[in-house]
Amino acid sequence: MAPRRAPSVASVAQSRAPSPSPQEEEEIPFFDTVDELQQHGINVQDILKLKAAAINTVYGVSMTTRRQMLKIKGMSEAKVEKIKNIRKLLIRFSYNSFALRSAPLGSSFATGVEVQDKRKRVNVISTGSKGVDGILGGTV
């Protein structure tokens, strides 16, 4: 019997789809920066104050208490209230628009229908071995 030869690189390359270039891939930002607040009426100076206090994302604004934000020099109760209200709007918009994100935006509560929809989108990969799949609890 003649020895088997590995397939040539040219035949392997032809069978694969070309990888998308970095410019072709659409990047959805994982977090909205606090710069998004400017589009909703927050002053640039207030945004710079938030960044100086290490609050760089809208989710960071969500995780910061009102009391902590009031300790930032130049932040009044009215400004903090306005930022918190805009934050609610942005997080609700982000959660509804990009429901496939894995980061917990907004409430961590999900209805049974939402969980069922997410489970339908789970890709299932088999290892090729029924024994290994059984150990892993089905598939990977």
Secondary structure, DSSP 8 states (H G I E B T S, - for coil): --------HHHHHHHS-----TTTS----SS-BGGGGGGGT--HHHHHHHHHTT--BHHHHHHS-HHHHHTSTT--HHHHHHHHHHHHHHHHHHHHH-TT--S--S-S---HHHHHHHHHT------S-HHHHHHTTS--
